[in-house]
Amino acid sequence: MKRRTIGPAYERSPATECSEWTSRNFLVLLSAVIFAMLWWFVVDWVVDKLIPFIADDEAAQYSSQDSVWIAVKVIGAVILAVLVCKSRAK
């Protein structure tokens, strides 16, 4: 007759599991942060340099600090971070 096992002899705390996951996936998290910063700089460059150059209109002034562009930066950075972490995290 086989003995029934209840479970592991000990349970690890969530902090320990989170710490181990972070140490295993440090490069993934670092690359997600780098991609988010690159996205931020690309949006800044497009809004501050490329759009005024292409538009060549002094009446249409864009600022990368407008709330719409900040929302684009934040939402895009979050999406990039999620995609990088989902594709590479263990």
C-alpha positions as CSV (number, residue, x, y, z in Angstrom):
1,M,0.0,0.0,0.0
2,K,1.3,3.4,-1.0
3,R,1.6,6.2,1.5
4,R,-0.3,9.3,0.7
5,T,1.8,12.5,0.7
6,I,0.3,15.7,1.9
7,G,2.7,18.1,0.3
8,P,6.2,19.5,0.7
9,A,7.8,19.4,4.1
10,Y,8.1,23.2,4.1
11,E,6.6,26.1,2.3
12,R,8.7,29.0,1.0
13,S,7.6,32.5,1.6
14,P,6.3,34.6,-1.3
15,A,9.2,37.0,-0.7
16,T,11.7,34.2,-1.2
17,E,10.0,33.0,-4.3
18,C,9.9,36.6,-5.7
19,S,13.6,37.0,-4.9
20,E,14.5,33.8,-6.7
21,W,12.4,34.8,-9.7
22,T,14.1,38.2,-9.8
23,S,17.6,36.8,-9.6
24,R,16.8,34.2,-12.4
25,N,15.3,36.9,-14.6
26,F,17.5,39.9,-13.9
27,L,18.7,40.2,-17.5
28,V,15.1,40.0,-18.8
29,L,14.0,42.8,-16.4
30,L,17.1,44.9,-17.3
31,S,16.4,44.5,-21.0
32,A,12.7,45.5,-20.5
33,V,13.9,48.6,-18.7
34,I,16.3,49.4,-21.6
35,F,13.6,48.9,-24.2
36,A,11.2,51.1,-22.3
37,M,13.9,53.9,-22.1
38,L,14.6,53.5,-25.8
39,W,10.9,53.8,-26.5
40,W,10.8,57.0,-24.4
41,F,13.7,58.5,-26.3
42,V,12.3,57.6,-29.7
43,V,8.9,59.2,-28.9
44,D,10.8,62.3,-27.6
45,W,12.9,62.5,-30.8
46,V,9.8,62.0,-33.1
47,V,7.8,64.6,-31.3
48,D,10.5,67.2,-30.7
49,K,12.6,66.8,-33.9
50,L,11.0,64.8,-36.7
51,I,7.4,66.1,-36.6
52,P,8.5,69.8,-36.7
53,F,11.0,69.0,-39.5
54,I,8.5,67.2,-41.6
55,A,5.6,69.6,-40.9
56,D,7.7,72.7,-41.5
57,D,4.9,74.8,-39.9
58,E,5.6,77.2,-37.1
59,A,1.9,77.3,-36.2
60,A,1.8,73.6,-35.1
61,Q,4.1,73.4,-32.1
62,Y,4.4,70.0,-30.4
63,S,5.9,69.3,-27.0
64,S,6.9,65.9,-25.8
65,Q,5.7,66.9,-22.3
66,D,2.1,67.1,-23.4
67,S,-0.2,64.7,-21.5
68,V,-1.0,62.8,-24.7
69,W,2.6,62.1,-25.5
70,I,3.3,61.2,-21.9
71,A,0.5,58.7,-22.1
72,V,1.9,57.3,-25.3
73,K,5.3,56.9,-23.6
74,V,4.0,55.2,-20.5
75,I,1.6,52.9,-22.2
76,G,4.1,52.0,-24.9
77,A,6.8,51.3,-22.2
78,V,4.5,49.1,-20.2
79,I,3.5,47.1,-23.4
80,L,7.1,46.7,-24.3
81,A,8.1,45.5,-20.8
82,V,5.2,43.0,-20.7
83,L,6.1,41.6,-24.2
84,V,9.8,41.3,-23.3
85,C,9.0,39.6,-19.9
86,K,6.4,37.2,-21.4
87,S,8.7,36.2,-24.2
88,R,11.9,35.6,-22.2
89,A,11.0,35.1,-18.5
90,K,11.4,31.7,-17.0
